[in-house]
Amino acid sequence: MLTIGRNQEANAFFELSAAIFEVELGPQHERTLTATRNIRKAKRTVLNIKPEYPALWSFAAPNPLPKLGKKKKKKKKGKKKK
């Protein structure tokens, strides 16, 4: 996440992993220390504040089957007027 520029998500995952490692492995374990180093590294980087979401459509596409959406009008059967 950090290498693709999603710093806020990376920081959240690093803090979560550091807390889990500290509880399970202890504060002086190698993985705990690595997770805390990664937290400091993530905080040093410039945060990108823009929200990240994919574009749903880049252009409006015409309906490939335009006749399927329209219904034909039925003729009413009945007595003819004189």
C-alpha positions in Angstrom: 0.0 0.0 0.0 2.8 2.4 0.8 4.6 1.8 -2.5 1.5 2.5 -4.6 0.8 5.7 -2.8 -2.0 4.7 -0.5 -0.3 6.1 2.6 -3.3 6.4 4.9 -4.4 2.8 4.4 -0.8 1.7 4.8 -0.4 3.6 8.1 -3.6 2.0 9.4 -2.4 -1.5 8.6 1.0 -0.9 10.0 -0.5 0.4 13.3 -2.8 -2.6 13.5 0.0 -5.1 12.8 2.3 -3.4 15.3 -0.4 -3.6 18.0 -1.0 -7.3 17.3 2.7 -8.2 17.2 3.3 -6.3 20.5 0.5 -8.2 22.2 1.4 -11.6 20.8 5.2 -11.5 20.4 6.3 -8.8 22.8 7.8 -5.3 22.2 11.3 -6.4 21.5 10.5 -9.1 18.9 12.0 -8.6 15.4 8.6 -8.4 13.6 7.3 -5.9 16.2 10.3 -3.6 15.7 9.9 -3.9 11.9 6.2 -2.9 12.1 7.1 0.2 14.3 9.8 1.2 11.8 7.3 0.9 9.0 4.9 3.2 10.9 7.6 5.9 11.2 8.4 5.4 7.5 4.8 5.9 6.5 4.5 9.0 8.6 7.6 10.6 7.0 6.1 10.2 3.5 3.9 13.0 2.1 0.2 12.1 2.6 -2.0 12.1 -0.4 -5.3 13.5 0.9 -7.4 13.0 -2.3 -10.0 10.2 -1.9 -9.3 7.2 -4.1 -12.2 5.7 -6.0 -12.4 4.2 -9.5 -14.2 6.1 -12.2 -17.3 4.2 -13.0 -17.7 5.4 -16.6 -15.3 7.3 -18.7 -17.8 8.0 -21.5 -21.5 7.4 -22.3 -22.0 4.4 -24.4 -25.0 4.1 -26.7 -27.5 1.3 -26.1 -26.3 -1.6 -28.3 -29.8 -3.1 -28.5 -32.2 -0.1 -28.8 -35.2 -2.1 -30.1 -35.4 -4.3 -27.0 -36.4 -1.5 -24.7 -39.4 -0.4 -26.8 -42.7 -2.2 -26.8 -45.0 -2.3 -29.7 -48.5 -0.9 -29.2 -51.2 -3.5 -29.5 -54.3 -2.8 -31.6 -57.5 -2.9 -29.6 -60.1 -5.3 -30.9 -63.7 -4.3 -30.5 -66.7 -3.0 -32.3 -66.2 -0.6 -35.1 -67.9 2.8 -34.9 -70.3 3.7 -37.7 
